Amino acid sequence: MPSHTGEVTKCQICSSGKLEPILSLGHQPVVQEYLTSRGLHAPEATYPLHLCLCTKCGLLQLDYIVPPELVFPKNYPYRTGLTNMLVRNFLSLRDTLMRKGLVKTGELIIDIGSNDGTLLKGFKEAGMRVLGVEPTDSAKAANKAGIPTIQEFLGGKTVANIVKRHGRAKIITATNVFAHINNAPELMKNIKALMDDDAVFVSESQYLMDIVEKLEFDTVYHEHLRFYSLKPLIYFMKSAGCTLFDAERIGAAGGSIRAYAKKGTHSRSKGMKELLAEETRAGLHDVNTLRKFADRVTGVKHELLALLLACRKKGRIAAIGSPARSNTLLGFCRIDEQLIEYAGEKAGSPKIGLYTPGMHIPVVLEDKLLKEQPPYCLILSWHIGNELVDILRKRGYKGKCIIPLPHPRVVER
């Protein structure tokens, strides 16, 4: 798929040149580019990480695009199946589509950016035909698990081969990847070519309303090119010859929007109209609203650093988890191995034995935290912080937990 990389001078979906700067998170490395011990001594590439707003269609977006082969290398370490929240979310999506009568046994489901096949597994178990499209080596894991997956980026040639071999799909999903893929108009052209006449395209993307309300600036990194709300999504679907006919807020990834689109013209659901009105009342597409958000981001950076420095004077600090988003938080706030001794990951994580990009914090098996009992534990997947604190307590961690966002605080329960 041909794509633009480097500086963004026109809106990624409407091509307007009316882009207003909103927030700078500095220059940061690619968040999944974990380092070996040898790599710590080599130069580390960093790229601009800035947000801008299109004042025409309302899309918040990065103003610099890193080449996709650098952001999504074949050895990309992320595995969907390791995140229980996403497994539950995908089963809920399957059940919702079946309950609404949008898909039946034997019909074809295609998942774009299917990773290890976790989403498609649930549909396969319900009797649907499934096919994944995934450019990284996660595709190998999916195929090994019995989920048919094509290891390619979604391009015109791939689409033609799919239609020839499998036919067009009843449902196409793009969950937590619809904002990741470069050349958005070309992406929608290819998705539309895969859709049967009455097919439904379902996207899930981190929702701008949640990002602003919960101060989720750590969800900004080079994988995420666009930060959707309803207004630009409606424009985008219409420009592609489709209609966004329904949308709902879901809890995935700290707060996301699940949007449903069909070919042609269709009426909008009541829930979608209400959500659009909420966005308008919140001033979600207003430059001033988003610049106030940027001011809050700067403020919380100083609050978090002050809290961590105070805790570090009292004792050691480790972290639990090393999600991609945490590397934006660590890099922007300059939280390195002098503050955080290590980050614990679940057994099976490909990050274990490596170091976080930028701040070079060692990633270890999470059992080390339970064995050593450092006085403080920074919850890097803070968007599911309550759940993680409960899990840590059940597993025997006795120290204090630090929740970094949206209000840095220490939890002793």
Backbone hydrogen bonds, N-H to C=O, Kabsch-Sander energy under -0.5 kcal/mol:
donor,donor_aa,acceptor,acceptor_aa,energy
6,G,65,I,-3.5
8,V,63,D,-2.7
9,T,7,E,-0.6
11,C,16,S,-3.1
15,S,11,C,-1.2
19,L,17,G,-1.7
20,E,53,L,-2.8
22,I,51,L,-2.9
23,L,51,L,-1.1
25,L,23,L,-0.5
25,L,49,L,-2.9
28,Q,47,Y,-2.7
33,E,30,V,-1.8
34,Y,32,Q,-1.9
35,L,355,Y,-2.6
40,L,36,T,-1.0
41,H,38,R,-1.5
42,A,39,G,-1.6
45,A,43,P,-0.5
47,Y,28,Q,-2.5
49,L,26,G,-2.4
51,L,23,L,-3.1
52,C,61,Q,-2.8
53,L,20,E,-2.7
54,C,59,L,-2.4
55,T,18,K,-2.3
55,T,53,L,-0.7
58,G,54,C,-1.7
60,L,227,F,-1.0
61,Q,52,C,-2.7
62,L,225,L,-2.2
63,D,50,H,-1.6
65,I,6,G,-2.7
66,V,64,Y,-0.5
70,L,67,P,-1.9
71,V,67,P,-1.4
72,F,68,P,-3.3
76,Y,73,P,-2.0
82,L,79,R,-1.5
83,T,80,T,-2.2
84,N,82,L,-0.7
86,L,83,T,-0.6
87,V,83,T,-1.9
88,R,84,N,-2.4
89,N,85,M,-2.1
90,F,86,L,-2.6
91,L,87,V,-1.8
92,S,88,R,-2.1
93,L,89,N,-2.2
94,R,90,F,-2.3
95,D,91,L,-2.4
96,T,92,S,-2.4
97,L,93,L,-2.5
98,M,94,R,-2.2
99,R,95,D,-2.6
100,K,96,T,-2.1
101,G,98,M,-1.2
102,L,97,L,-2.4
103,V,97,L,-0.7
106,G,127,G,-1.9
107,E,104,K,-1.9
109,I,129,R,-2.5
110,I,171,I,-2.3
111,D,131,L,-2.2
112,I,110,I,-0.5
112,I,173,T,-3.1
113,G,133,V,-2.5
114,S,111,D,-0.6
114,S,133,V,-1.3
117,G,114,S,-2.4
121,K,117,G,-1.9
122,G,118,T,-0.9
122,G,119,L,-0.6
123,F,119,L,-0.9
124,K,120,L,-2.7
125,E,121,K,-2.2
126,A,122,G,-0.9
127,G,124,K,-1.8
128,M,123,F,-2.2
129,R,107,E,-1.9
131,L,109,I,-1.8
132,G,148,P,-2.6
133,V,111,D,-2.2
134,E,150,I,-2.6
137,D,74,K,-3.2
139,A,136,T,-1.9
140,K,137,D,-0.9
141,A,137,D,-1.0
142,A,138,S,-2.1
143,N,139,A,-2.7
144,K,140,K,-2.3
145,A,141,A,-1.4
146,G,143,N,-1.5
147,I,142,A,-2.6
150,I,132,G,-3.0
151,Q,149,T,-0.6
152,E,150,I,-1.6
155,G,153,F,-0.8
159,V,155,G,-2.5
160,A,156,G,-2.3
161,N,157,K,-2.1
162,I,158,T,-2.3
163,V,159,V,-2.6
164,K,160,A,-2.0
165,R,161,N,-2.1
166,H,162,I,-3.4
167,G,162,I,-0.9
167,G,163,V,-1.0
169,A,194,L,-3.0
170,K,108,L,-2.2
171,I,108,L,-1.6
172,I,200,V,-2.2
173,T,110,I,-2.6
174,A,202,V,-2.1
176,N,174,A,-0.6
176,N,204,E,-3.3
178,F,204,E,-0.5
180,H,177,V,-1.6
181,I,177,V,-1.3
187,L,183,N,-2.2
188,M,184,A,-2.3
189,K,185,P,-2.0
190,N,186,E,-2.0
191,I,187,L,-2.4
192,K,188,M,-2.8
193,A,189,K,-1.6
194,L,190,N,-0.8
194,L,191,I,-1.0
195,M,191,I,-0.7
195,M,192,K,-1.0
196,D,169,A,-2.5
199,A,196,D,-1.7
200,V,170,K,-2.2
201,F,261,A,-2.8
202,V,172,I,-3.1
202,V,200,V,-0.6
203,S,201,F,-0.5
203,S,259,A,-2.3
204,E,174,A,-2.0
205,S,257,I,-1.8
207,Y,255,G,-1.9
208,L,228,Y,-2.5
211,I,207,Y,-2.2
212,V,208,L,-2.5
213,E,209,M,-2.7
214,K,210,D,-2.8
215,L,212,V,-0.5
216,E,211,I,-2.0
217,F,215,L,-1.6
219,T,216,E,-1.7
220,V,217,F,-1.8
221,Y,219,T,-0.8
224,H,221,Y,-1.6
225,L,179,A,-2.2
225,L,223,E,-1.0
226,R,179,A,-1.0
227,F,60,L,-2.8
228,Y,206,Q,-0.5
228,Y,226,R,-0.6
233,L,229,S,-1.5
234,I,230,L,-3.0
235,Y,231,K,-1.9
236,F,232,P,-2.8
237,M,233,L,-2.7
238,K,234,I,-2.2
239,S,235,Y,-2.3
240,A,236,F,-1.0
241,G,238,K,-1.6
242,C,237,M,-2.9
243,T,262,K,-2.8
245,F,243,T,-0.9
245,F,260,Y,-1.9
246,D,260,Y,-1.3
248,E,258,R,-2.1
250,I,256,S,-2.4
254,G,251,G,-1.1
255,G,252,A,-1.8
256,S,250,I,-2.7
257,I,205,S,-3.0
258,R,248,E,-3.1
259,A,203,S,-2.7
259,A,257,I,-0.6
260,Y,246,D,-2.9
261,A,201,F,-2.3
262,K,243,T,-1.9
264,G,241,G,-2.2
269,S,245,F,-2.1
273,K,269,S,-1.9
274,E,270,K,-2.2
275,L,271,G,-2.0
276,L,272,M,-2.3
277,A,273,K,-1.9
278,E,274,E,-1.9
279,E,275,L,-1.9
280,T,276,L,-1.8
281,R,277,A,-2.4
282,A,278,E,-2.0
283,G,279,E,-0.5
283,G,280,T,-1.1
284,L,279,E,-2.2
286,D,283,G,-1.9
290,L,286,D,-1.9
291,R,287,V,-2.1
292,K,288,N,-1.8
293,F,289,T,-1.6
294,A,290,L,-1.9
295,D,291,R,-1.9
296,R,292,K,-2.0
297,V,293,F,-1.9
298,T,294,A,-1.9
299,G,295,D,-2.0
300,V,296,R,-2.4
301,K,297,V,-1.7
302,H,298,T,-1.3
303,E,299,G,-1.8
304,L,300,V,-2.7
305,L,301,K,-2.2
306,A,302,H,-2.0
307,L,303,E,-2.1
308,L,304,L,-2.7
309,L,305,L,-2.5
310,A,306,A,-1.9
311,C,307,L,-2.3
312,R,308,L,-2.7
313,K,309,L,-1.4
314,K,310,A,-0.6
314,K,311,C,-1.1
315,G,311,C,-1.4
318,A,376,Y,-2.2
319,A,342,Y,-2.4
320,I,378,L,-2.2
321,G,319,A,-0.5
321,G,344,G,-3.8
326,S,323,P,-1.0
327,N,323,P,-0.6
327,N,324,A,-1.6
328,T,324,A,-0.5
328,T,325,R,-1.0
329,L,325,R,-1.4
330,L,326,S,-3.0
331,G,327,N,-2.0
332,F,328,T,-2.7
333,C,329,L,-2.1
334,R,330,L,-0.7
335,I,330,L,-2.6
336,D,334,R,-0.8
337,E,359,M,-1.0
339,L,336,D,-1.6
340,I,336,D,-2.6
341,E,317,I,-2.7
341,E,339,L,-0.6
343,A,362,P,-2.6
344,G,319,A,-2.7
345,E,364,V,-2.9
349,S,346,K,-1.9
352,I,349,S,-1.2
353,G,363,V,-2.9
354,L,351,K,-2.1
355,Y,35,L,-2.0
356,T,361,I,-2.2
359,M,357,P,-1.9
360,H,356,T,-1.8
363,V,354,L,-2.7
364,V,343,A,-2.6
364,V,362,P,-0.5
366,E,345,E,-2.6
368,K,365,L,-2.1
369,L,366,E,-0.9
370,L,366,E,-1.2
371,K,367,D,-2.2
372,E,368,K,-2.8
373,Q,369,L,-2.1
376,Y,316,R,-1.5
377,C,400,K,-2.3
378,L,318,A,-3.2
379,I,377,C,-0.5
379,I,402,I,-2.8
380,L,320,I,-1.3
380,L,378,L,-1.1
381,S,320,I,-0.6
382,W,380,L,-1.3
384,I,381,S,-1.9
385,G,382,W,-2.1
388,L,384,I,-2.1
389,V,385,G,-2.8
390,D,386,N,-2.1
391,I,387,E,-2.0
392,L,388,L,-2.7
393,R,389,V,-2.3
394,K,390,D,-2.3
395,R,391,I,-1.8
396,G,393,R,-1.2
397,Y,392,L,-2.8
400,K,375,P,-3.0
401,C,411,V,-2.7
402,I,377,C,-3.0
403,I,401,C,-0.6
403,I,409,R,-2.6
409,R,403,I,-2.1
411,V,401,C,-4.0
